[in-house]
């Protein structure tokens, strides 16, 4: 009898436990179903398309840079962009996303709560994108993390060891990109709380990559024969093809950053194109007056300058403001590229002159041209009666310039001690395609 009573008690306890556990699971499932019901299929479709567009930008960058180097280095620069897609995607899934967007730690960095995408599923995260699955927002942001270090490769093209490049890309993304992304975009980020606005990556992508590119160019030194022998682009049609792919992808980059399909993404789409065409025209006109001939190379570079410059402002300004921003990008970035020769540093493919300078102009432009009528989440800029946004933008520029330059410089120095940054002289003369990868871009 006692044995039967004991068995009965155990069965009752187990049943209660199962009931409680099942109730908890049921409540959780109900919560997930409720959250999933808020998913907007149109917004989700737009984010996934935008993700694909931004992913295409990195192969586009590979072709853009690939045509600009000498024939003996075409595959090496293309390889750097392609391998970045793999390295940073893995880093992003493991720790990068959590460090950038995870639960805030003191406004400085995200915690490791989402390491390995733990807890990042189909339920939307209301802090970032309340109408799309959280994992869709994650993969969209992954493409930004991928292209940012790839932009820096233009500064040290034709002379950096592939092994050193791999270490640099991985560590730089972890200690420069991820923290800055959290400061500006992360929930609780301290520069975000200070009132900094960056719609699609003027600071987080272009400014920090451009400034880091300048640090890299200064530390790694000039290419052998720089200013003593011709170093012309070997395939301008390739560069133009890359420009077209970048321009196409930029609509996902900027308009996708609205994180919804609607009026804001439409405005960002229009301002992106407006700035690009204005910068292209301005660049070609200035070059024609300055050098006597308009060049396709100049038109391609000008368009990228316009696209980079409008990036932080695309969802905060109207079309006429975007036109003025594009004109500023075409003229100021042109001047910056021409100053490079006078100053004497060798930023091989002008990563600083286009992305660093463009990022600064665009970030300041938010403070000048922002309009509440375009985006209710922001106040008006200086030209519409408000100085406060410009102050926050200037503060963010100074802080991120100092941080990204200093950390990049230290990182490169450390890598140089343990691995060495540059290939040897013979390898540089023969070209990185053969010396680093054992292959040639062309068989003739």
N, C-alpha and C positions, 0 to 999 in steps of 0.2 A: 504493500500500500504506500509506504513511504517512498519507494522507488518510483511508483507511478506519479505520486505527487511532485517529486523532484523533476521528473521528465516534463510534467505539465507546466511547471514554473519556468523551466528553460525554454520550452516552446513559446510560452507567452512573452518572455523577455526578447527572444529572437524576433518574434512577430512585431513587437513594439519597435525594436531597432530598425527592422526593415521598413516599417511604416514611417518612422521619423526620417530615415535616410532617403526613402522614396519620396517623402514629402519635400525634403530639401532639394532633391534633384528635380522634382516636379516644379517647385517654385523657381529654381534656376532656369529650367527649360522654358517656363512661362515668361520669365523676364527676358530671355533671349528672343523668344518669339515676338514679344512686344517691341523690343528694340529693332529686330529685323523687319518688322512691319513698317518702320519709319524709313527704310531704305528706299530711295528714289531710283527707279531703274534708268531714267534718263540721265541723272547725275552720275550714276555708276558707269554707264556706257561712256559718257564723256571723259571721265577720269581714266578709264582703261584705254580709250583711244589716245588720250593725251600722254599716258604712260608710254605707249608705243611710239608716239611722235618724239618724245624726249629721248627715248632710247636710241632712236635713229640719229639723233644729233651727234652722238659720239663716233659712230662710223663716218658721219658727215665731216666731223672735225678731223678724223684720220685722213680723209681725202683732201680737205682744205689745207692741212699742214703738209700732207704728203707731196702735193704738187709744188710747194714752196721751197722744199729742201733740194739739195743736189741729188743727182741720179743715184749716187752710191749710198744714199741714206734713206731712200724712200720707204723701204720696208721696215726699217728700224723705227721710224716715227709713227707709221701706221700700226705696228705691233704694240707700241706703247699705249695707244688709245684702246686697241682691242683687248689687251690683257687687263687694262684698268676696269673694263666692264666685268671681267671675271673676279678680279681681286676684291674690288669694292663691293660688288654684289654679295659675296660671301661674308665680308666684314660687316656689311649692313645687316644681314640676316642674323648673324651671331651676336654682335654687340653695338654696331653703329646706330641702328634705329633706336635702341633703348637709350643710348647715351645722348642722342639728339632730341628725342621726343618723349622719352620715358618720364615717369613721375619726378618732379623737380627736386633737386637737392640744392638749396640755398640760392637759387637763381642762376647757378653756374653750370650745372650739368644734369642730365637725366640719370636716374638711378638704373640699376640693372634688373629691375622688375620684369622687363620685357626681353631679357636675354634669350636668344634663340627663338624669338617671336612668341615666347610664352605669354598667353593671354591676349595675343593679337589675332583675332579671328574675324568672323563675319559680322559681329555686332559693331555698329558704328561707335566711334569715340567722339563724344559731343564736344570735347575741347578742340578738335581739329576739323573733322568733316562729319557733321551729324546725319548726313543723308546717304552716305556710302559706306560699305563695309570697311572696318578698320584696316584690314589687310590690303584693301585697294589703295587707301591713303599711304600705307607703308611702302608699297611697291612703286607708287608714283614718286614718292620722295627719294627712293633708292636711285632713280635715274638722275636726279640732281646731284646726289652724292658721287655718282660715277663720273659725270662730265667735269666736275670741278677740278680734281687733280689732273685730269687729262689736258685741261687748258694750260696748265703750267709747263707741259712738255715743250711748248713752243719756245720757251726761254733757253733751254739747255739742249736743243736739238743738235744732232750731229757730233756730240762729244761725251755723253754720259754713259757710264757702264750700265748694262741692263740689270745686273744684280743690284747695283746701288739704286737704280730707279725703282725696282720692286719694293725694296725696304722703305725708301722715301715715301712712295705712294701710300703704302699701308699705314705707316706711322703718322704721316702728315694728316691723313684723313681722320685718324683717331684723336690726335691732340690739337689739331687746328680746326678742321671742318666741323666735327661733331660738337665741340663746345660752342663755337660761334653760331651754328645752326640752332642750338638750344637757347642761347642768349637772345636771338632775334625772333625765332619762330616757336620755340618750345613753350608749353604752358608753364608760366612762372619764370620764364627767362628774364634776367635783370634788365637787359636793354629793351626788351619788349615792354616791361613794366615802366621803364623810363619814358616811353612814348615814341620809340623808334618804329618806323614803318618800312617794310621791305616787301613789296607785293610778290615778287617772283625770284628774287635772288641777286639783286644789285650788290648787296653787301655779302650775303652768304655764299654766293657763287663767284661773281665777277671781281669784286673788290679784293677779297682775300686771295683768290688765285692770281690776280694781277700783281698784287704786292709781293706775294710769295715768289712769283716769277722774277720780279726785280731782284729780290734777295738771291735767288738761284743764279741769275745771270752774273751778278757781281761776285759771288763766291766761287762759282765753278770756272769763271774766267772766259776769255774770248776764244773763239775757234782759231785753230792754227791757220795763219794766212789772212786773218780778218783785216780788211782794208788794204791788203797787199795783193790779193787776187780776187777775181770775179767770183761771186757766190750767188748767181742768179737762180730764180725758181726754175726747176727743170721741166715742169709740165703744168702750165697755167690752165689748160682745159680741165685737168683734174681738180685744181683749186676751185674753179668756177662750179664744177659739179658738187664739190663739197659745200660751197657757199649756198647753193640751191637747197641741198638737203638740210643744212643748218637753218636756213630761213623757214623752210617748210616745218621743221620740227619745233621752231620757236613759237609757233602758234599753240602747240601743246604746252610748252614751257610757261608762257605768259597767260594765255587764256585759260589753260587748265588750272592755273593757280587760283582761279575763282572758286574751284572745288565744287562747282555746280554748273549746270547748263542753263543759261538764262541771260539776263540783261548785263550782268557784270562781266561774264566771260565774253560776251559780244563786244562790249566796249574795249576790253583788254586786247581782243583780236584786232580791232580796228586801229587802236593806238600803236600796237606793235608794228603793223605794216606801215602806218603813217611815218613813224620815226625812221624806219629802215629806208624808205624811199627818199625822205628828206636828207638823211645823212649821205646817201649815195650821190644824190645830185650835188650837194654842197662839196663833197670830197672831189668829185670829178671837175667841178668848176674851178675850185682852188688849185688843183693839180694842173689843170690846163693853163691857168694864168701864171702859175709858179714855174712850171717845167716846160711849157710850150706844147704839150700833147696830153690828151686824156687817155688813161690806160685802163685796160680791163682789170688788171691787178688792183688798181686804185679803187675802181668801182666795187669790186668784191670786198676789199678791206673796209671801205666806207659803209657798206651795208651791214657788215658784222658789227662795226662800231655803233651804228644806229640801233641795232637790235640789243646789244649789250647795255646801252645807255638807257633805253626805255624800260628795261626789265624791272627795276624797283618801283617804277611809277605807273606801269601799264594799267593797273586797276584803280588808280587814284586820280587820273587826269583825263581831260577831254581831248578830242582830235587836234584842235588848234594848238593846244599846249604841246601835244606830242610832235607836231610839226616843228615847233621852236626847239624842242629838246633834240630832235634829229639834226636840225641845222647846227646846234651847238656841238653835238657829237661829231659831225663831219669836219667841222673846223678845228675844234680843240684837239681831237685825237690825231688829225693830220699834223698839227703843229708838234704834238708830243712825239710822233714817229720821226719827224725831221730833227728834233732836238737830240735824239738818240746818238746820231753820228757826231754831233758837236760835243756831247758829254763823254762819249767813248765807250759805253758799256755795250756788250753784245747780247742783246735779247733777240735771238735768232729770228723768231717769227712774230715779234711784236706783241707778245702776250700782255706785257705791262701797258704799253701804249694804247692798246685797244680795250682790254678788260679792266685793268687797274684804273686808268683815267676815265673810261666810260662808266665804270661802277661809281666813281666819285661824283661825276656830273649827274648821273641818274639819281643817286641818293639825295643829293642837294636839290634836284628838281622836284622831288616830292615836297620838300619844304617850301618851294616857291610856287608850284602849280597845283597842288592838291585841291580838290573841290568836294565838299560834302554832297553836292548834287550828283556827282559821279558815283561816290561810294560813301554812304552814311556812316561807315565805321571810322572815318577820319574827319578831322576838322579842315577848315580852309587853310591854304598855304599863304605865304607872305603877300603874293600878288592879289590875294583875295581877302586881306585884312588880318592875318594871324601870323605872328612871329614864332610861336612856341614850337611848332613842328620842325622848323628849320634848325632851331637850337638843338633839339634831340637828334636830328639827322647828323649835324656837325659833330656832336659828342660821339655818336656811334662810329663815324668815320675815323676819328682820331684814335679811338680805343682799338678798333679792329685793325687799323693800319699798323699800329705799334705792336700789337699782339702777334699778328700773322707774320710780320717781317722778322721780329725777334725770335720767335719760336722756329720759324723756317731756317733762319741763319744758324741757330744752335744745332738743329737737327742735321743740317747738311755738314756742319763741321764734325759732328760726332760720326756720321757715316763715313766721312773722308778719312778719319783716323782708323776705323775698323775695317772698312771695305775698300775705300778709295772711290772718289766720285768719277774721275775721268778715265777714259780708255788711254792706252799709251799712244805715243806719237805715230807709230807705224799703223796701228789700228785706225786712228783717225784719218790718216792719209788714204788708206785703202778703203775706208768707208765702213760704217757700222753694220750694213747689211751682211757683208762677208765676215767681218771680225766678230760680231756678236751673235749672228744668227745662221751663218754658213749658207746663205742663199742670196740671190740677186733678183732685183725687181724686173730686170730686162735681160733677155738673152739675144745678143746681136752678133 
